[in-house]
């Protein structure tokens, strides 16, 4: 009788050990695949423009790549990566625009795809210049209220960040 229990225990032990090993192996493989996917995005190529956009009013400046830059991004990234990037940009920018128009209608929305530099001029005449080539995001939004330095908006958290920036 005890031999049966011992045999059953050994069988259950090995089944559990093998199951745990396979789960750990699955987790390791999934983690490795995630790291590979996150490394797939190739750095944003430089803008084909050298223009400066000057902002002297409270604004949200939406930037995206120019047509040549977008084509280069498409060429150096896998099709699925490129599709994911452009999809994310479209919907995140739409969410940020909706939040701005709904809750901050007086904030001017400026769109640019042909400026490399953004020059923000505050009320006290000090300024901040941002080189979009140094920002590796293919799209985004800088918010500016003429009193504080401009801030890159986390578009997925636009509702909260807009409130913190413009109301405090």
Backbone as CSV, one residue per row, in Angstrom:
resi,resn,N_x,N_y,N_z,CA_x,CA_y,CA_z,C_x,C_y,C_z
1,UNK,0.826,-1.191,0.000,0.000,0.000,0.000,0.872,1.258,0.000
2,UNK,1.902,1.262,0.832,2.765,2.442,0.869,3.561,2.594,-0.409
3,UNK,3.846,1.483,-1.078,4.553,1.557,-2.355,3.698,2.272,-3.396
4,UNK,2.384,2.019,-3.362,1.477,2.712,-4.295,1.480,4.216,-4.028
5,UNK,1.414,4.594,-2.757,1.438,6.015,-2.406,2.757,6.649,-2.830
6,UNK,3.832,5.933,-2.594,5.143,6.445,-2.970,5.242,6.583,-4.490
7,UNK,4.779,5.621,-5.206,4.791,5.665,-6.673,3.915,6.813,-7.180
8,UNK,2.735,6.979,-6.615,1.830,8.064,-6.998,2.471,9.413,-6.685
9,UNK,3.120,9.512,-5.529,3.783,10.754,-5.138,4.887,11.105,-6.132
10,UNK,5.690,10.128,-6.514,6.793,10.353,-7.449,6.246,10.801,-8.804
11,UNK,5.187,10.151,-9.268,4.593,10.519,-10.558,4.044,11.944,-10.503
12,UNK,3.326,12.278,-9.450,2.765,13.634,-9.307,3.886,14.662,-9.190
13,UNK,4.937,14.322,-8.451,6.069,15.240,-8.288,6.700,15.563,-9.642
14,UNK,6.966,14.542,-10.461,7.590,14.769,-11.756,6.666,15.518,-12.711
15,UNK,5.379,15.230,-12.659,4.434,15.941,-13.522,4.401,17.417,-13.150
16,UNK,4.379,17.718,-11.865,4.364,19.105,-11.397,5.667,19.797,-11.756
17,UNK,6.781,19.114,-11.545,8.088,19.700,-11.852,8.195,20.001,-13.340
18,UNK,7.767,19.078,-14.177,7.812,19.296,-15.622,6.892,20.432,-16.027
19,UNK,5.714,20.490,-15.414,4.766,21.554,-15.725,5.346,22.910,-15.326
20,UNK,5.947,23.001,-14.136,6.562,24.257,-13.695,7.707,24.653,-14.615
21,UNK,8.507,23.671,-15.013,9.614,23.957,-15.914,9.090,24.499,-17.242
22,UNK,8.074,23.867,-17.784,7.556,24.319,-19.075,6.940,25.717,-18.949
23,UNK,6.294,26.031,-17.833,5.736,27.363,-17.633,6.849,28.402,-17.529
24,UNK,7.920,28.051,-16.792,9.053,28.968,-16.688,9.684,29.186,-18.052
25,UNK,9.795,28.116,-18.822,10.371,28.212,-20.160,9.487,29.077,-21.059
26,UNK,8.162,28.912,-20.947,7.231,29.733,-21.734,7.386,31.211,-21.368
27,UNK,7.497,31.500,-20.067,7.671,32.886,-19.624,8.979,33.472,-20.152
28,UNK,10.050,32.675,-20.124,11.345,33.142,-20.610,11.269,33.445,-22.106
29,UNK,10.632,32.578,-22.856,10.504,32.781,-24.303,9.655,34.017,-24.602
30,UNK,8.558,34.176,-23.877,7.695,35.348,-24.086,8.441,36.635,-23.762
31,UNK,9.217,36.613,-22.684,10.005,37.790,-22.309,11.030,38.119,-23.384
32,UNK,11.690,37.100,-23.903,12.681,37.284,-24.966,12.028,37.858,-26.215
33,UNK,10.850,37.355,-26.578,10.151,37.852,-27.761,9.761,39.315,-27.572
34,UNK,9.313,39.682,-26.356,8.947,41.076,-26.078,10.160,41.982,-26.238
35,UNK,11.315,41.549,-25.741,12.532,42.351,-25.871,12.902,42.528,-27.340
36,UNK,12.745,41.468,-28.121,13.078,41.561,-29.542,12.146,42.516,-30.261
37,UNK,10.857,42.458,-29.955,9.894,43.353,-30.598,10.176,44.800,-30.215
38,UNK,10.467,45.062,-28.929,10.697,46.439,-28.498,11.979,47.006,-29.098
39,UNK,12.912,46.139,-29.513,14.142,46.616,-30.138,13.986,46.760,-31.638
40,UNK,12.866,46.388,-32.203,12.697,46.417,-33.653,12.591,47.823,-34.215
41,UNK,12.050,48.774,-33.444,11.892,50.130,-33.958,13.259,50.762,-34.162
42,UNK,13.517,51.173,-35.377,14.772,51.815,-35.729,14.608,53.314,-35.479
43,UNK,15.661,53.955,-35.013,15.623,55.376,-34.679,15.054,56.210,-35.826
44,UNK,14.362,57.257,-35.434,13.729,58.156,-36.405,14.804,58.861,-37.224
45,UNK,14.689,58.828,-38.551,15.646,59.560,-39.386,15.426,61.068,-39.235
46,UNK,16.428,61.870,-39.543,16.280,63.321,-39.380,15.259,63.915,-40.342
47,UNK,14.759,65.060,-39.960,13.798,65.781,-40.794,14.459,66.236,-42.083
48,UNK,13.675,66.354,-43.143,14.222,66.897,-44.384,14.101,68.417,-44.422
49,UNK,13.583,69.003,-43.344,13.446,70.452,-43.241,14.375,70.991,-42.156
50,UNK,14.718,72.252,-42.274,15.516,72.938,-41.251,14.755,74.145,-40.708
51,UNK,13.459,74.236,-41.000,12.656,75.389,-40.615,12.389,75.415,-39.117
52,UNK,12.112,76.625,-38.619,11.761,76.830,-37.215,10.337,77.370,-37.160
53,UNK,9.526,76.738,-36.343,8.159,77.197,-36.091,8.183,77.946,-34.764
54,UNK,7.792,79.221,-34.788,7.794,80.043,-33.578,6.390,80.089,-32.998
55,UNK,6.295,79.795,-31.694,5.007,79.760,-31.001,5.038,80.818,-29.906
56,UNK,4.123,81.807,-30.003,4.069,82.901,-29.035,2.740,82.945,-28.293
57,UNK,1.919,81.939,-28.472,0.603,81.895,-27.849,0.438,80.568,-27.120
58,UNK,-0.531,80.507,-26.210,-0.827,79.232,-25.553,-1.266,78.258,-26.634
59,UNK,-0.589,77.108,-26.690,-0.845,76.213,-27.816,-0.500,74.773,-27.483
60,UNK,-1.035,73.907,-28.321,-0.650,72.502,-28.359,-0.112,72.281,-29.768
61,UNK,1.165,71.942,-29.861,1.809,71.767,-31.163,1.921,70.272,-31.458
62,UNK,1.155,69.830,-32.426,1.164,68.435,-32.865,2.212,68.294,-33.963
63,UNK,3.171,67.410,-33.752,4.190,67.205,-34.774,4.163,65.770,-35.272
64,UNK,4.504,65.627,-36.529,4.617,64.305,-37.142,5.666,64.401,-38.234
65,UNK,6.124,63.271,-38.771,7.194,63.317,-39.767,6.713,63.882,-41.102
66,UNK,7.652,64.516,-41.811,7.334,64.960,-43.168,7.283,63.740,-44.074
67,UNK,6.854,63.912,-45.319,6.636,62.762,-46.212,7.927,61.985,-46.489
68,UNK,9.045,62.675,-46.653,10.317,61.998,-46.910,10.750,61.222,-45.665
69,UNK,10.629,61.857,-44.529,10.983,61.223,-43.258,10.102,60.001,-43.002
70,UNK,8.819,60.120,-43.285,7.894,59.000,-43.096,8.264,57.827,-44.001
71,UNK,8.649,58.129,-45.233,9.063,57.074,-46.154,10.319,56.367,-45.645
72,UNK,11.264,57.135,-45.092,12.489,56.533,-44.541,12.180,55.658,-43.334
73,UNK,11.244,56.107,-42.505,10.831,55.308,-41.344,10.217,53.999,-41.822
74,UNK,9.409,54.094,-42.858,8.771,52.901,-43.419,9.808,51.924,-43.983
75,UNK,10.833,52.457,-44.636,11.859,51.613,-45.256,12.718,50.865,-44.237
76,UNK,12.993,51.478,-43.092,13.918,50.863,-42.133,13.226,50.025,-41.067
77,UNK,11.906,50.018,-41.057,11.166,49.228,-40.071,10.377,48.121,-40.762
78,UNK,10.151,47.056,-40.032,9.326,45.975,-40.559,7.904,46.501,-40.755
79,UNK,7.170,45.949,-41.717,5.811,46.434,-41.992,4.902,46.455,-40.756
80,UNK,4.964,45.417,-39.921,4.110,45.373,-38.719,4.502,46.462,-37.726
81,UNK,5.793,46.728,-37.596,6.267,47.776,-36.681,5.807,49.135,-37.190
82,UNK,5.983,49.382,-38.488,5.562,50.649,-39.075,4.053,50.850,-38.925
83,UNK,3.293,49.814,-39.213,1.834,49.908,-39.081,1.445,50.206,-37.634
84,UNK,2.111,49.582,-36.691,1.819,49.813,-35.277,2.147,51.249,-34.879
85,UNK,3.284,51.749,-35.337,3.680,53.126,-35.022,2.672,54.138,-35.550
86,UNK,2.302,53.988,-36.811,1.378,54.959,-37.406,-0.025,54.837,-36.802
87,UNK,-0.430,53.622,-36.493,-1.728,53.403,-35.846,-1.750,54.081,-34.475
88,UNK,-0.711,53.851,-33.679,-0.629,54.465,-32.352,-0.648,55.985,-32.447
89,UNK,0.124,56.534,-33.385,0.155,57.990,-33.550,-1.228,58.543,-33.863
90,UNK,-1.884,57.926,-34.811,-3.199,58.414,-35.234,-4.177,58.465,-34.053
91,UNK,-4.293,57.359,-33.338,-5.302,57.301,-32.285,-4.908,58.087,-31.044
92,UNK,-3.631,58.122,-30.708,-3.209,58.915,-29.554,-3.355,60.406,-29.830
93,UNK,-3.027,60.827,-31.042,-3.194,62.241,-31.389,-4.672,62.612,-31.411
94,UNK,-5.510,61.718,-31.909,-6.952,61.983,-31.920,-7.479,62.134,-30.497
95,UNK,-7.022,61.273,-29.587,-7.443,61.366,-28.189,-7.006,62.707,-27.594
96,UNK,-5.767,63.107,-27.835,-5.270,64.384,-27.303,-6.055,65.559,-27.887
97,UNK,-6.334,65.527,-29.179,-7.131,66.602,-29.807,-8.534,66.693,-29.193
98,UNK,-9.149,65.544,-28.997,-10.494,65.535,-28.410,-10.479,66.119,-26.994
99,UNK,-9.486,65.760,-26.203,-9.373,66.311,-24.843,-9.178,67.817,-24.885
100,UNK,-8.344,68.278,-25.799,-8.107,69.725,-25.917,-9.368,70.458,-26.343
101,UNK,-10.027,69.975,-27.367,-11.216,70.682,-27.862,-12.356,70.639,-26.849
102,UNK,-12.455,69.562,-26.094,-13.531,69.426,-25.112,-13.273,70.263,-23.854
103,UNK,-12.054,70.223,-23.341,-11.772,70.845,-22.045,-10.927,72.121,-22.106
104,UNK,-10.263,72.374,-23.225,-9.392,73.552,-23.355,-9.585,74.201,-24.720
105,UNK,-10.786,74.655,-25.018,-11.079,75.176,-26.363,-10.285,76.442,-26.713
106,UNK,-9.748,77.156,-25.713,-8.997,78.379,-26.001,-7.535,78.101,-26.351
107,UNK,-7.100,76.881,-26.163,-5.727,76.518,-26.505,-5.652,76.296,-28.014
108,UNK,-4.778,77.040,-28.656,-4.632,76.943,-30.104,-3.955,75.618,-30.466
109,UNK,-4.502,74.938,-31.455,-3.905,73.695,-31.945,-3.110,74.024,-33.209
110,UNK,-1.831,73.678,-33.179,-0.937,73.917,-34.310,-0.424,72.562,-34.785
111,UNK,-0.491,72.345,-36.078,0.007,71.099,-36.669,1.248,71.404,-37.485
112,UNK,2.246,70.539,-37.363,3.430,70.711,-38.194,4.008,69.370,-38.610
113,UNK,4.416,69.331,-39.858,5.177,68.189,-40.352,6.346,68.673,-41.192
114,UNK,6.557,69.996,-41.193,7.646,70.525,-42.008,8.567,71.473,-41.233
115,UNK,8.610,71.333,-39.927,9.527,72.132,-39.118,10.412,71.192,-38.309
116,UNK,11.675,71.532,-38.264,12.592,70.745,-37.439,12.652,71.306,-36.025
117,UNK,12.586,72.627,-35.905,12.711,73.281,-34.602,11.391,73.912,-34.188
118,UNK,11.102,73.827,-32.896,9.965,74.530,-32.307,10.530,75.548,-31.337
119,UNK,10.244,76.830,-31.565,10.728,77.902,-30.703,9.544,78.465,-29.934
120,UNK,9.512,78.222,-28.630,8.439,78.688,-27.761,8.906,79.959,-27.055
121,UNK,8.121,81.052,-27.192,8.475,82.333,-26.586,7.482,82.625,-25.466
122,UNK,8.005,82.754,-24.243,7.158,83.020,-23.073,6.790,84.500,-22.996
123,UNK,5.859,84.812,-22.104,5.451,86.198,-21.871,6.617,87.065,-21.414
124,UNK,7.552,86.486,-20.663,8.689,87.267,-20.162,9.815,87.374,-21.196
125,UNK,9.538,87.004,-22.428,10.436,87.068,-23.593,11.551,86.021,-23.586
126,UNK,11.619,85.167,-22.569,12.581,84.058,-22.634,12.024,83.015,-23.593
127,UNK,12.901,82.195,-24.118,12.422,81.213,-25.082,13.066,79.851,-24.862
128,UNK,12.427,78.852,-25.439,12.911,77.470,-25.414,12.817,76.931,-26.824
129,UNK,13.938,76.391,-27.310,13.958,75.816,-28.651,14.079,74.303,-28.539
130,UNK,13.211,73.605,-29.247,13.201,72.138,-29.239,13.548,71.649,-30.638
131,UNK,14.551,70.781,-30.712,14.960,70.159,-31.966,14.234,68.823,-32.063
132,UNK,13.281,68.719,-32.982,12.490,67.494,-33.112,13.325,66.299,-33.582
133,UNK,14.496,66.549,-34.158,15.378,65.436,-34.529,15.917,64.717,-33.292
134,UNK,15.976,65.408,-32.167,16.475,64.798,-30.935,15.388,64.013,-30.194
135,UNK,14.149,64.164,-30.632,13.024,63.434,-30.057,12.799,62.209,-30.942
136,UNK,12.939,61.017,-30.382,12.851,59.805,-31.194,11.413,59.356,-31.469
137,UNK,10.423,60.059,-30.942,9.031,59.726,-31.234,8.692,60.221,-32.642
138,UNK,7.961,59.402,-33.389,7.632,59.859,-34.747,6.500,60.880,-34.743
139,UNK,5.781,60.966,-33.648,4.745,61.989,-33.543,4.595,62.357,-32.073
140,UNK,3.915,63.452,-31.835,3.700,63.852,-30.453,3.076,65.230,-30.367
141,UNK,2.987,65.706,-29.129,2.381,67.009,-28.859,3.196,67.711,-27.776
142,UNK,3.558,68.964,-28.057,4.143,69.821,-27.025,3.064,70.804,-26.610
143,UNK,2.873,70.943,-25.303,1.896,71.906,-24.808,2.647,73.092,-24.207
144,UNK,2.009,74.272,-24.310,2.673,75.515,-23.919,1.624,76.516,-23.460
145,UNK,1.882,77.162,-22.309,0.918,78.138,-21.801,1.479,79.559,-21.699
146,UNK,2.651,79.817,-22.228,3.341,81.107,-22.242,3.983,81.461,-20.902
147,UNK,3.724,80.710,-19.845,4.326,80.977,-18.542,5.368,79.919,-18.163
148,UNK,5.035,78.680,-18.431,5.926,77.557,-18.127,6.688,77.142,-19.377
149,UNK,7.721,76.344,-19.162,8.414,75.750,-20.302,7.474,74.782,-21.024
150,UNK,7.654,74.624,-22.326,6.810,73.652,-23.037,7.059,72.251,-22.498
151,UNK,6.043,71.421,-22.615,6.132,70.056,-22.093,5.648,69.082,-23.154
152,UNK,6.402,67.993,-23.320,5.962,66.930,-24.213,4.826,66.191,-23.516
153,UNK,3.713,66.096,-24.177,2.520,65.481,-23.609,2.555,63.968,-23.781
154,UNK,2.289,63.249,-22.710,2.081,61.806,-22.813,0.660,61.650,-23.332
155,UNK,0.533,61.361,-24.610,-0.788,61.387,-25.249,-1.741,60.342,-24.688
156,UNK,-1.231,59.229,-24.185,-2.123,58.217,-23.629,-2.711,58.667,-22.302
157,UNK,-2.113,59.664,-21.696,-2.564,60.182,-20.406,-2.906,61.671,-20.553
158,UNK,-3.387,62.053,-21.721,-3.591,63.463,-22.049,-4.539,64.169,-21.093
159,UNK,-5.618,63.520,-20.708,-6.597,64.187,-19.845,-5.961,64.653,-18.537
160,UNK,-5.196,63.815,-17.903,-4.565,64.165,-16.621,-3.434,65.169,-16.814
161,UNK,-2.582,64.935,-17.798,-1.438,65.826,-17.996,-1.857,67.230,-18.415
162,UNK,-2.892,67.335,-19.237,-3.377,68.661,-19.621,-3.865,69.426,-18.399
163,UNK,-4.573,68.743,-17.529,-5.066,69.400,-16.308,-3.909,69.877,-15.438
164,UNK,-2.923,69.024,-15.234,-1.771,69.424,-14.401,-1.028,70.608,-15.010
165,UNK,-0.851,70.603,-16.305,-0.065,71.655,-16.940,-0.832,72.975,-17.021
166,UNK,-2.070,72.952,-17.478,-2.795,74.197,-17.719,-3.530,74.744,-16.495
167,UNK,-3.851,73.917,-15.527,-4.629,74.414,-14.390,-3.811,74.642,-13.130
168,UNK,-2.564,74.176,-13.123,-1.770,74.357,-11.894,-0.589,75.226,-12.126
